[in-house]
Amino acid sequence: MTAPLLRMESVNAYYGRFQALHGVSLEVGEGEAVVLLGANGAGKTTLLRALSGLVRAEGRITFGGTPILGRRPEWIVRRGMSHVPQGRGCFADLTVEENLRVGAFTRRDPAGVARDIRRWYEVFPRLGERRDQPAGQMSGGEQQMLAIARALMSRPRLLLLDEPSLGLARMITEGLFQRLREINERDGTALLLVEQNAELALGLARRAYVIAAGHIERSGPAERLRADDAIRRTYLGL
């Protein structure tokens, strides 16, 4: 059996003395799309931060077979994991193109970087139209496109996304999820997605986990969880 691209085993995470994750175990396969569902405060954002080296954690995390727990965030990015944080995190005073170049800070292939910038302008045409505009002057949807494109500039094997639809109109969200599907299917980029819009997220993902109070409560194929009455009532409003 092929080892998963990402494996978390019995991971605890902390903010000071407060323990936010309790023995969390989770896997993402090469090229797989996985969604993490949970209420506000359940530990979803903390889980992504633990993977990215942004919070104190203990246990075991491997990425591509290499232990990464305790490594610095930039080292993890160089290994092939990128994180699109909640709130987008664009550099407001930098232009769109400058933001994209910041996303390629680990690379040493200027021609390849230029090709990738052109590619993301094609995938997200609004970014091309605003390439010389400061990111802080763009709409929320445009900033989310930029945050995703910037994260992809490092050519990651795994993209972590924290609430990409937050604050966006449904039409914009649906278009964004279609781009994510294409990136996953065409490029083989694995996705670990935290998302409140469970209907769209479960439609994109192959597997899903449900987290509550820092514990993984449920996991399984996305379609099976989508059909579960408790999941439908809690996350789909059905």
C-alpha positions in Angstrom: 0.0 0.0 0.0 1.3 3.5 -0.9 2.1 5.7 2.1 0.0 8.8 2.3 1.5 12.2 1.3 0.6 13.6 4.7 0.1 11.8 8.0 -0.8 13.2 11.4 -0.6 10.8 14.3 -1.8 11.6 17.8 -1.1 15.3 17.5 -1.7 17.7 20.3 -1.5 21.4 19.8 -1.3 24.3 22.2 -1.7 28.1 22.6 0.3 28.7 25.7 -1.2 26.4 28.3 -4.5 25.9 26.4 -4.7 22.6 24.5 -6.6 23.1 21.3 -6.0 19.6 19.6 -6.2 16.3 21.4 -4.6 13.3 19.8 -5.6 14.2 16.2 -4.8 11.6 13.5 -5.5 12.4 9.8 -4.2 11.5 6.4 -4.1 13.0 2.9 -3.1 10.9 -0.1 -1.0 12.1 -3.0 -3.3 14.2 -5.3 -6.3 13.7 -2.9 -8.8 16.3 -1.9 -9.9 16.1 1.7 -12.3 18.3 3.7 -12.3 19.1 7.4 -15.6 20.0 8.8 -16.4 21.4 12.3 -18.1 24.2 14.1 -16.4 27.5 15.0 -13.8 26.9 17.6 -13.6 23.1 16.9 -9.9 23.2 16.1 -9.9 23.4 12.3 -7.6 26.4 11.9 -5.3 25.1 14.7 -4.9 21.8 12.8 -3.8 23.7 9.7 -1.4 25.9 11.7 0.1 22.8 13.4 0.8 21.4 9.9 2.4 24.6 8.8 4.6 24.9 11.9 2.7 28.0 13.3 1.7 26.6 16.7 3.4 24.5 19.3 2.5 20.8 18.8 3.6 17.3 19.8 3.0 13.9 18.3 4.1 12.9 14.8 3.5 14.6 11.4 5.2 13.3 8.3 5.0 14.8 4.8 6.3 12.8 1.9 7.6 10.3 4.5 9.7 13.0 6.2 9.0 14.1 9.8 8.1 17.8 9.8 6.8 18.5 13.3 8.9 21.2 14.9 10.3 22.5 11.6 10.1 26.2 10.7 7.3 27.3 8.3 9.6 28.3 5.5 11.3 24.8 5.7 7.9 23.2 5.3 7.0 25.4 2.3 10.3 24.3 0.7 9.2 20.6 1.2 6.1 21.3 -0.8 3.3 22.4 1.5 1.5 25.8 1.1 -1.1 27.4 3.3 -3.8 29.9 2.4 -4.8 31.3 5.8 -8.2 32.5 6.8 -8.6 36.1 5.9 -6.4 35.7 2.8 -3.2 37.3 4.2 -2.3 39.3 1.0 0.3 42.0 1.3 -2.0 44.9 0.9 0.7 47.5 -0.2 2.2 45.2 -2.8 0.8 44.8 -6.3 -0.8 41.6 -7.5 2.4 40.6 -9.4 4.6 41.4 -6.4 2.4 39.2 -4.2 2.8 36.4 -6.7 6.6 36.8 -6.7 6.6 36.6 -2.9 4.9 33.3 -3.3 7.8 32.0 -5.3 10.4 33.0 -2.7 11.7 29.3 -2.5 12.4 29.0 -6.2 15.5 29.8 -8.2 14.1 29.5 -11.7 13.1 33.0 -13.0 11.9 31.7 -16.3 9.6 29.1 -14.6 8.3 31.8 -12.2 7.4 34.0 -15.1 5.6 31.2 -16.8 3.6 30.4 -13.7 2.6 34.0 -13.2 1.3 34.0 -16.8 -0.5 30.8 -16.1 -2.3 32.1 -13.0 -3.3 35.2 -14.9 -5.0 32.8 -17.4 -6.7 30.8 -14.6 -7.7 33.9 -12.7 -8.2 36.6 -15.4 -9.1 39.3 -12.9 -5.6 39.0 -11.5 -4.1 39.7 -14.9 -6.3 42.8 -15.3 -5.1 44.1 -11.9 -1.5 43.0 -12.0 -0.2 46.5 -11.2 -2.8 47.3 -8.6 -2.1 47.1 -4.8 -3.8 44.0 -3.4 -5.4 46.0 -0.7 -7.6 47.9 -3.2 -9.1 44.7 -4.6 -12.4 43.0 -3.7 -12.6 40.1 -1.3 -13.1 37.6 -4.1 -10.1 39.0 -6.0 -7.9 38.8 -2.9 -8.9 35.2 -2.4 -7.9 34.4 -5.9 -4.6 36.1 -5.3 -4.0 34.3 -2.0 -4.6 30.9 -3.8 -2.4 31.8 -6.8 0.3 33.1 -4.5 0.3 29.8 -2.5 0.5 27.9 -5.8 3.6 29.8 -7.0 5.8 27.5 -4.9 4.4 24.5 -6.9 3.2 22.7 -3.7 2.3 19.0 -3.5 -0.3 19.9 -0.9 -2.4 23.1 -0.6 -4.0 23.9 2.8 -7.0 26.2 2.5 -8.7 27.8 5.5 -12.3 28.9 4.8 -11.7 30.1 1.2 -15.4 31.1 0.8 -15.5 33.3 3.9 -17.2 36.6 3.1 -17.7 35.8 -0.6 -20.9 35.8 -2.7 -22.2 32.4 -3.7 -21.5 32.9 -7.4 -17.9 33.9 -6.7 -17.5 30.9 -4.3 -18.8 28.4 -6.9 -16.3 29.8 -9.5 -13.5 29.5 -7.0 -14.3 25.9 -6.1 -14.4 25.1 -9.8 -10.8 26.4 -10.1 -9.8 24.4 -7.1 -11.3 21.3 -8.7 -9.3 21.9 -11.9 -6.1 22.5 -9.9 -6.6 19.2 -8.0 -7.5 17.1 -11.1 -5.2 18.6 -13.7 -2.1 19.3 -11.6 -2.5 16.5 -9.1 -2.1 19.1 -6.2 -3.5 17.6 -3.0 -6.0 19.7 -1.1 -6.8 19.8 2.6 -9.8 22.2 2.9 -11.4 23.7 5.9 -14.7 25.1 4.8 -18.1 26.1 6.3 -19.8 25.6 3.0 -20.1 21.9 3.5 -22.2 21.3 0.4 -19.5 22.6 -1.9 -16.6 21.2 0.1 -18.1 17.7 0.2 -18.8 17.9 -3.5 -15.1 18.6 -4.2 -13.5 16.2 -1.7 -12.9 12.5 -1.9 -12.8 12.0 1.9 -13.9 14.1 5.0 -13.1 14.4 8.6 -15.3 16.0 11.3 -13.6 17.7 14.2 -15.2 18.8 17.5 -13.6 20.2 20.6 -10.1 19.4 19.2 -11.0 15.7 18.6 -11.6 13.9 15.3 -15.2 12.6 15.7 -16.0 11.1 12.3 -14.2 10.3 9.0 -14.9 8.5 5.8 -15.7 9.0 2.1 -17.2 12.4 1.4 -20.3 10.9 -0.3 -21.0 8.7 2.8 -20.8 11.6 5.2 -22.9 13.8 2.8 -25.7 11.2 3.0 -25.5 10.9 6.8 -28.5 12.5 8.5 -26.6 14.0 11.4 -24.1 15.6 9.0 -26.9 16.9 6.8 -28.7 18.5 9.7 -25.5 20.0 11.3 -23.5 21.2 8.3 -25.9 21.1 5.2 -29.0 22.6 6.9 -31.2 19.8 5.6 
